[in-house]
Amino acid sequence: MNKHKSMLYTASIAGIALTIGGCASSGERPDADLNTAQNSIQQAVSADAREHEPILLNDAQNKLTDAKDLIEREKYIEAERLLEQASVDAQLADARSETAKAKQAVKEINDNIESLRQSINQDQ
């Protein structure tokens, strides 16, 4: 009876291991996520993120590079996660860069308005 329980136990462990191994498969190649991440980074660069958010942009680029390495090693699930993070980092860098540029534009407009007010007050 012990021998039967031992074999049943071993078979159960083997079944669980196969099930877990199946869940941890490499999945499909995340080419769409790769393109999305690359496009997000390009958009951030175009928005002058290198000037306004260099650390966040650099993080996104590093994650993209790491994800490409994972893709080469066929670790697609891990690569997909990194690519999603890279996209979000790049989009955040883009948004923050656009915000910084908008704030600068508002400051310049306000400075011009103040300059005009002073000019008007001097003429009166």
Secondary structure, DSSP 8 states (H G I E B T S, - for coil): -HHHHHHHHHHHHHHHHHHHHHHT---S--HHHHHHHHHHHHHHHHTTHHHH-HHHHHHHHHHHHHHHHHHHTT-HHHHHHHHHHHHHHHHHHHHHHHHHHHHHHHHHHHHHHHHHHHHHHHH-
